[in-house]
Amino acid sequence: MKLLYRIGFYLIGFSVGLVFLTFILDKKKTEFNYGPSARVKSNLLKKKVQIPSKLLIENETLTDSLIYFYIKNGTINFSKSETKKDSCNIYYIEITSDNKGFFKVANCEKTLNILSFKEL
């Protein structure tokens, strides 16, 4: 068999395999979080948010969905975060969308506690 035919058959089989793999991984909602920031964001987004009443009074527009949006689109500053704690790690998240600002969250086992919130 000629080399050109072999390469052609290989490419056809490889492309069919990629199509099947794409369909399988698309249905499973698979995520590939390789970086530390992506892993922390994925963990934070799975938890229930608890906002203290003091912060709700200061920021009337603060909601759970807004916090999730800021986590998803924000940047985690690991140099200002406290990640070596035993109970709840504290993460400093900078808001990088239209509104500039930052907030601190305590990542506990089952909940996500908002410690401070500041929009500039």
C-alpha positions as CSV (number, residue, x, y, z in Angstrom):
1,M,0.0,0.0,0.0
2,K,1.3,3.4,-0.9
3,L,2.4,5.8,1.8
4,L,-0.2,8.4,0.7
5,Y,-3.0,5.9,1.1
6,R,-1.8,5.0,4.6
7,I,-1.7,8.7,5.6
8,G,-5.2,9.2,4.2
9,F,-6.7,6.2,6.1
10,Y,-5.0,7.4,9.3
11,L,-6.4,10.9,8.9
12,I,-9.9,9.6,8.2
13,G,-9.8,7.3,11.3
14,F,-8.3,10.0,13.5
15,S,-10.9,12.6,12.5
16,V,-13.8,10.1,13.1
17,G,-12.3,9.4,16.6
18,L,-12.1,13.1,17.3
19,V,-15.8,13.6,16.4
20,F,-16.8,10.7,18.7
21,L,-14.6,12.1,21.5
22,T,-16.1,15.6,21.1
23,F,-19.6,14.2,21.5
24,I,-18.8,12.1,24.5
25,L,-17.0,14.9,26.4
26,D,-19.6,17.4,25.5
27,K,-22.4,15.3,27.1
28,K,-20.4,14.7,30.3
29,K,-19.8,18.4,31.0
30,T,-16.1,17.7,31.5
31,E,-13.9,20.5,32.8
32,F,-10.1,20.7,32.5
33,N,-8.9,23.0,35.3
34,Y,-5.2,22.8,35.1
35,G,-4.1,26.1,36.7
36,P,-4.4,26.9,40.4
37,S,-6.7,29.9,39.7
38,A,-9.1,27.8,37.6
39,R,-9.2,25.1,40.3
40,V,-10.0,27.6,43.1
41,K,-12.7,29.3,41.0
42,S,-14.3,25.9,40.2
43,N,-14.3,25.1,43.9
44,L,-15.8,28.5,44.9
45,L,-18.6,28.3,42.3
46,K,-19.8,25.0,43.8
47,K,-20.4,26.4,47.2
48,K,-23.4,28.2,48.8
49,V,-22.8,31.9,49.3
50,Q,-23.4,33.5,52.7
51,I,-23.4,37.3,52.8
52,P,-23.4,39.1,56.1
53,S,-26.3,41.5,56.8
54,K,-23.8,44.3,57.3
55,L,-22.5,43.9,53.7
56,L,-26.1,43.7,52.4
57,I,-27.0,47.0,54.0
58,E,-23.9,48.7,52.6
59,N,-24.3,47.2,49.1
60,E,-28.0,46.9,48.2
61,T,-27.3,45.3,44.8
62,L,-25.1,42.5,46.2
63,T,-26.6,39.1,45.4
64,D,-25.5,35.5,45.1
65,S,-25.6,35.7,41.4
66,L,-23.4,38.8,41.3
67,I,-20.9,37.1,43.6
68,Y,-20.8,34.1,41.2
69,F,-20.3,36.4,38.2
70,Y,-17.5,38.3,39.9
71,I,-15.8,35.0,40.9
72,K,-16.1,33.7,37.3
73,N,-14.8,36.8,35.7
74,G,-12.4,38.1,38.4
75,T,-8.8,37.4,39.1
76,I,-7.6,35.7,42.3
77,N,-4.6,37.4,43.9
78,F,-2.7,34.6,45.6
79,S,-0.2,37.0,47.1
80,K,-2.9,38.7,49.2
81,S,-4.8,35.5,49.9
82,E,-4.3,33.3,53.0
83,T,-4.1,29.7,51.6
84,K,-2.3,27.9,54.4
85,K,-5.1,27.9,57.0
86,D,-6.5,24.7,58.5
87,S,-10.2,25.6,58.5
88,C,-11.2,28.2,55.9
89,N,-8.8,29.6,53.3
90,I,-9.3,33.3,52.6
91,Y,-9.1,34.4,48.9
92,Y,-8.7,37.9,47.7
93,I,-10.5,38.3,44.3
94,E,-10.1,41.4,42.1
95,I,-13.0,42.4,40.0
96,T,-11.9,42.9,36.4
97,S,-15.1,43.5,34.6
98,D,-16.7,47.0,34.0
99,N,-16.7,47.7,37.8
100,K,-13.4,47.7,39.4
101,G,-13.0,46.5,42.9
102,F,-12.2,43.6,45.1
103,F,-13.7,41.3,47.7
104,K,-12.5,38.7,50.2
105,V,-14.1,35.3,50.7
106,A,-13.6,32.6,53.2
107,N,-13.7,29.2,51.5
108,C,-15.1,26.8,54.1
109,E,-16.0,23.2,53.7
110,K,-19.6,23.7,52.6
111,T,-20.1,27.5,52.4
112,L,-18.5,30.5,50.9
113,N,-18.5,33.4,53.3
114,I,-18.1,37.0,52.0
115,L,-15.8,38.9,54.4
116,S,-15.5,42.2,52.6
117,F,-16.7,43.7,49.4
118,K,-15.6,47.0,47.7
119,E,-16.5,48.4,44.3
120,L,-14.5,51.3,43.1
